[in-house]
């Protein structure tokens, strides 16, 4: 059962890590393909 | 004799023109002044190909050829919009990205209709059909039990890191599958019953989970591949396993090493389909950065695959938006296939076979179970353990 728990913890860790890193690097299409001159929000 | 031969030749000559594909007759558009005719409308309604060059080429003149008619020359607003639609207008945009120059992409309707129609219909039937088939199989065959009962002695089947990688892959795949299905089916099956607000919240959460858990899936896929590829190379034992239908049908239990042929099918399905899903997923995650299909279609055309299947060559001039649409469809189609395989895998690993879940729960399996399903692997492990226990002389 420890391995199941460990697998899920790694999954959550990697996902949160990806979210933080990709968020910081501005990967989303909104950030890449848009700008203040074409988006009002 | 010669007379008979000539008769046969004459018959062939008569039949050949009839069997040759009917050449498309030139459509006479003089009655409409070159515009759409009733025949065009009927062909479209019958879902036959329509030559719409009368529309795509009708984009007017220009200022150079008809200077007296102003800056647009002889082009009307309709001509201009046709040029925009068919990608023939001279467009200047502030973005340096080529996608910005495509103002109208009517290929998107084909994608939307396919996504809402055949993809949902056949994908859902595949998953439901797999579950029904497994239920029928369970009712007919029942659980595969360990003959003679458990021995009480256990042997380590999977190490901690192997099990952790398995559950990393399994947990992320289930999350990705569920959130993917919500994204595809939510508007059709959730919004009408629970409301659009609930559906929108679910979609927002699904998108967040899907985009981020994808990385955990890729990590799990790489780990599992590296650890198990050596044990999953096909060998002669697999033929024996297939001859006995893996011991699932009937009472005979063919010998197997660490993984039997059925498990190898699951392994390679996960690696190949999961790899393909990961690749198309990355293409979707970084829009327009990783186009995959124009090049792939070009290679397939060069090989001649579409011709073998009686199809026209695949398109190789694809707009960036169409690349994303193909990536989305491929991602979903392959994912449906892998989900069906994994439903079968979950069945046999839990309900379908006594003692199978222990291998992935705590890594220890009963020796009687191991002898029944992986007899060669059991002998190898015992020999190795005996060798390790013998002191060096």
Boltz contact constraints between the chains, C-beta under 6 A:
constraints:
  - contact:
      token1: [A, 3]
      token2: [B, 160]
      max_distance: 6.0
  - contact:
      token1: [A, 3]
      token2: [B, 163]
      max_distance: 6.0
  - contact:
      token1: [A, 3]
      token2: [B, 164]
      max_distance: 6.0
  - contact:
      token1: [A, 4]
      token2: [B, 167]
      max_distance: 6.0
  - contact:
      token1: [A, 6]
      token2: [B, 164]
      max_distance: 6.0
  - contact:
      token1: [A, 7]
      token2: [B, 164]
      max_distance: 6.0
  - contact:
      token1: [A, 7]
      token2: [B, 167]
      max_distance: 6.0
  - contact:
      token1: [A, 7]
      token2: [B, 168]
      max_distance: 6.0
  - contact:
      token1: [A, 7]
      token2: [B, 171]
      max_distance: 6.0
  - contact:
      token1: [A, 8]
      token2: [B, 171]
      max_distance: 6.0
  - contact:
      token1: [A, 10]
      token2: [B, 168]
      max_distance: 6.0
  - contact:
      token1: [A, 11]
      token2: [B, 168]
      max_distance: 6.0
  - contact:
      token1: [A, 11]
      token2: [B, 171]
      max_distance: 6.0
  - contact:
      token1: [A, 11]
      token2: [B, 172]
      max_distance: 6.0
  - contact:
      token1: [A, 11]
      token2: [B, 216]
      max_distance: 6.0
  - contact:
      token1: [A, 14]
      token2: [B, 215]
      max_distance: 6.0
  - contact:
      token1: [A, 14]
      token2: [B, 216]
      max_distance: 6.0
  - contact:
      token1: [A, 14]
      token2: [B, 219]
      max_distance: 6.0
  - contact:
      token1: [A, 15]
      token2: [B, 212]
      max_distance: 6.0
  - contact:
      token1: [A, 15]
      token2: [B, 213]
      max_distance: 6.0
  - contact:
      token1: [A, 15]
      token2: [B, 216]
      max_distance: 6.0
  - contact:
      token1: [A, 18]
      token2: [B, 212]
      max_distance: 6.0
  - contact:
      token1: [A, 18]
      token2: [B, 215]
      max_distance: 6.0
  - contact:
      token1: [A, 19]
      token2: [B, 212]
      max_distance: 6.0
  - contact:
      token1: [A, 29]
      token2: [B, 287]
      max_distance: 6.0
